[in-house]
C-alpha cells in the first residue's frame, strides 16, 4: 500500500494505491487520520490505484470522511478503482463512495 499527499492552497489530494485491507489499515490510519489536522476544506481522495479493499479499509475511509466533514470540509472521490467500486456497491454505500461523489459538511450528497 502506498499513500501520497499533495497539498495546494484550497485542497489536499490523497492518492492510495495497492491493498487497503485489515493488514494495512493500522499503518494507513496513522498516515491518513493523524495527518488530517489543518487540511483545507476540500480533500480529494484518489482511489484509482486501490487493488483490494475489505471492510477494514471501508471503515478507515468512513472515519476519514467523518473527520473531514466534522471539520467543515468535503471529501471528494474523483477516481475509484473497479475493485473499490465493487465493494462500495456490494455494501450499498452509494454516494459519497462513488466516482465523482462527495459528502459536504451538511451531510448531503452533491
C-alpha positions, 0 to 999 in steps of 0.5 A, spaced: 500 500 500 502 506 498 499 513 500 501 520 497 499 527 499 499 533 495 497 539 498 495 546 494 492 552 497 484 550 497 485 542 497 489 536 499 489 530 494 490 523 497 492 518 492 492 510 495 494 505 491 495 497 492 491 493 498 487 497 503 485 491 507 485 489 515 493 488 514 494 495 512 489 499 515 493 500 522 499 503 518 494 507 513 490 510 519 496 513 522 498 516 515 491 518 513 487 520 520 493 523 524 495 527 518 488 530 517 489 536 522 489 543 518 487 540 511 483 545 507 476 544 506 476 540 500 480 533 500 480 529 494 481 522 495 484 518 489 482 511 489 484 509 482 490 505 484 486 501 490 487 493 488 483 490 494 479 493 499 475 489 505 471 492 510 477 494 514 479 499 509 471 501 508 471 503 515 478 507 515 475 511 509 468 512 513 472 515 519 476 519 514 470 522 511 467 523 518 473 527 520 473 531 514 466 533 514 466 534 522 471 539 520 467 543 515 470 540 509 468 535 503 471 529 501 471 528 494 472 521 490 474 523 483 477 516 481 475 509 484 478 503 482 473 497 479 475 493 485 473 499 490 467 500 486 465 493 487 465 493 494 462 500 495 456 497 491 456 490 494 455 494 501 450 499 498 454 505 500 452 509 494 454 516 494 459 519 497 463 512 495 462 513 488 466 516 482 465 523 482 461 523 489 462 527 495 459 528 502 459 536 504 459 538 511 451 538 511 451 531 510 448 531 503 450 528 497 452 533 491 
